[in-house]
Amino acid sequence: MFRINYHRQSPEAIVRRSRVKRAATFSGVTQGVAVKYVGRGQERYTMGEDRLLLDAGEFLLLPAGTAYGASHGPSNRATTGVCIDF
């Protein structure tokens, strides 16, 4: 399961840190322009028909109102990341 810690929330942005140790999924809709960053491991993102695998050090920029799904990548390593909604 995705574990999400709210690190900071303000009127300008919401910052969430995530840590995943096993297969898990999360879905949501971006509240504003969103930056998804993978710090360690891999994460799969699905936006409609589009699918994308992010490796450590890579990021994804999504426009406001985008429905997306996120899941643990194919590797067996723990995944950490951060999401910032502006």
N, C-alpha and C positions, 0 to 999 in steps of 0.2 A: 504494500500500500504506500502511496505517496505520503510523506510526512512533510507538512508545510508549516514553517514558522513565520509568523508575521514579524519581520524585523523592524519595519517602520511604515507608518501610514500617515499621510498628510493630505491636505486638499490638492496638492500638486501631483502626488505619486503614491503608489502602493508598492512596496518592495517585499517579495516573498522569497525565502530560501527553501529549497527542497532537498531531501535526502531519501534515496530509495535503495533498499538492499536486495529486493527480489522483484519478480514480475509484478507490475502494477499499472493501472491506467488512471488518468485524470482527464476530465473534459470541462470546458468552460467557454466563456465568451469574453474577449478582451474588453475592458471598460474604457480604455483609451488606447493610444498607440502603445504597443507592448514590445519589450525587448526580452527574449528568452536566451539565457546564456548557460552553457554546460561547463561546469568547472572540472568535473571528473566523470569518467565513464561515457555513456552514450544515452541519448534520448531520441525517441521517434515522435515526430509530430505529424498529425493528419489535419488538413484544412480542406474540407470537401473532398474532391478527388485527388488532391495533391498530398504526397507523402514525402517526408524528408527525415533523414537520419543525421543528427548532430553529434559530432565527436567533441571531446574535451577541447576547450578553447574556441569553439565556434558559437555563433549566436544567430538568432532569427529575429527579424523585425516584422511585427504584424500590425495592420491598421486597426483602428478602433472598430468594435462591433464584429470582429472575426470569431466565428465558432471554430474551436480547435479541440483536438484530443492529443494527449501526451502519454507516452508509455516508456517503460524501461527499454533500453536498447538490447540488442542480441547478446552482448557480452555478459558474463556472469559477475562483473565487477560492480561494486556499489556506485551509484550515480549521485552527484551533487550538482546543484545549479541554483540560479537566481532568476526571478522574473520581476520586471519593473513595468508597471502600467502607469502611463502618464496621462 
